[in-house]
Amino acid sequence: MEKIHYIKENTDCYILVLIYGSHFEKACFARGMENSLVDHVFNKKFVRKLIDNIIRKK
């Protein structure tokens, strides 16, 4: 954890992380829980594309 803090404070590098969980959880992480649930009701095409992209990135 100290190494992460050092990189954050002393460099302009990005830190990539791997998020474990279901595709639904990853979509909620990307959009936020409320936005993700609203998308499932009102923007189903977007949700399908988002989930498809999550699956392809595995």
C-alpha positions in Angstrom: 0.0 0.0 0.0 2.9 2.4 0.7 4.1 1.9 -2.8 0.8 2.9 -4.2 0.7 6.1 -2.1 4.3 6.9 -3.2 3.4 6.5 -6.9 0.3 8.6 -6.5 2.1 11.4 -4.7 5.4 11.5 -6.6 4.7 10.5 -10.2 2.2 11.2 -13.0 1.7 7.5 -13.6 -1.6 5.7 -13.7 -2.3 2.6 -11.6 -4.4 -0.1 -13.3 -6.4 -2.4 -11.1 -8.3 -5.6 -11.7 -11.8 -5.6 -10.4 -13.2 -9.0 -9.3 -16.9 -9.7 -9.4 -19.8 -10.3 -11.6 -20.4 -8.4 -14.8 -23.3 -6.6 -13.1 -20.9 -5.5 -10.3 -18.4 -4.2 -12.8 -21.1 -2.2 -14.6 -22.2 -0.8 -11.2 -18.6 0.1 -10.4 -18.2 1.8 -13.8 -21.5 3.8 -13.7 -22.4 3.9 -10.0 -25.2 1.8 -8.5 -28.0 4.3 -9.1 -27.0 5.1 -12.7 -26.6 1.5 -13.5 -30.0 0.5 -12.2 -31.6 3.4 -14.1 -29.8 2.3 -17.2 -31.2 -1.2 -16.8 -34.7 0.3 -17.0 -34.4 3.1 -19.5 -31.3 2.4 -21.5 -31.2 -1.3 -22.2 -29.1 -1.0 -25.4 -26.4 0.9 -23.5 -26.4 -1.8 -20.8 -26.1 -4.5 -23.3 -23.1 -2.8 -25.0 -21.5 -2.1 -21.6 -21.8 -5.7 -20.4 -20.6 -7.0 -23.8 -17.5 -4.8 -23.5 -16.9 -6.0 -20.0 -17.1 -9.6 -21.1 -14.7 -9.0 -24.0 -12.1 -7.4 -21.8 -11.8 -10.4 -19.5 
